[in-house]
Amino acid sequence: MSKRQKGRRHRRVNRTPRPVGAARPRVMPVRPAVTVAQQPLEQETGLGRHAARTWESLRTCGAAGASLEELCASAGYQPRTVTKHVQGLADQGLAELRADRWYAREPAGALAAR
């Protein structure tokens, strides 16, 4: 054997062929079903799921409204994030600020749908 011959002979690692196909079957994660009540909010208003979560927290406060700290606690976001969300909601007519409390407003199409 000459010194120049390199290749398969000296490569003993990983000489077995790999099996064709996946080694184990992939299991796709199951997504929770979206209820009909959740769909119109995102479709009508164009809110993302995080802003929608902030709006739902604001709606649960009812007629009493909520301060920024109360919204942060119920939605689970930082104050800066909640501020961005409620300002965007106010631009769309879904929330309003009176004094230092935020109040939820129903979307315009919600009354017609009921």
N, C-alpha and C positions, 0 to 999 in steps of 0.2 A: 504494500500500500504506500502510495507516495504522500508526501506532505501536502501537496496541492489539493488532494481530494477532500473537499469539505461538503457537507450536506447532510443527508439523512443519517448517515452512519454514526455521526457523533451527537446527533440531536435525539436524545432518548426521552425527552419530556414532551408530553402531549402528543404522542404519536397515534393515539387512538382516535378514530374519527368521531366527530360530534354527531349526536342523533339529529335527524331532520325534524323540524317543528319545535314547539315550545317544550321545555323540560317539564313544566307543570302547567296545568290549565290555568288560564287567567280567570280570576273571579272579579267581575265588575262590581263596584260598590253600588248599593241600592240607594237611590235618592228618595227622600220622603216626597210623597205626593203633594202637589200644590193644590190647596183647596180653592173652590170657586170664589170664596170670599177674599182671598189674597190676590187673585189675578186682576180684578178690575182696578185696584189701587195702583198697581204698577203699570198697567196698560193705559189707564185714563190719564194719569198724572205724569208718567214717565219717570217716577222716582226709582232710585236704586233701592236695594234691600236694606241698606244701612239708614238712609234717610227715611224710608218707610217705617223702619223700626222706631226711629225717633218720633215720627208722627203718630204711630200707634201708642207710644208712651204718653204723648201729649193728649191724645184722645181719651185715654183711660183716666186722666186727671179730671175730666168732666168740666163743668161750668166754673169750677174754682180756679182753673188754670194751673200753671206750674211755673216755678222760678227756674232759673238756669241750673241751680244746684240739684233741685228735685228731678229735673229731666236727666241730668248726668247720672244720678243714682238709679233711676228706673231704666234708662236705656243702656247704661253700662259703658258710655263713651266719655272721653275727656271733654272739658268745657269748650275748648276751641272747636272740636268736631261738632258738638251739639249746636254751637252758635252758627257754624256754617250751615248745618242742616235746617235750623229754624229760619234763618235768613232766606234760604232757598225756598222753604215752604211758604214764607211770607210773600216772596216774589210771585209764587204761583197761586196765591190766594187761599192757601190751606191753613195758615196760622197768622195770628196778629199779636202784636206787642202792645200791652196797655200797662202803663207805669213800669214795673219791673217783672211782670208776669206774662207768660205766653199763653195764648188761648187757641184751641183748635177750631177750625172752621170746616164745614163739610164741602167737598168738591161740588162744583156747579152741576155736574151730571148725576150726582148721587140722588138728588131729590126726584129727578125724572125717572130714574131706574126703580125707585121704590113704589 
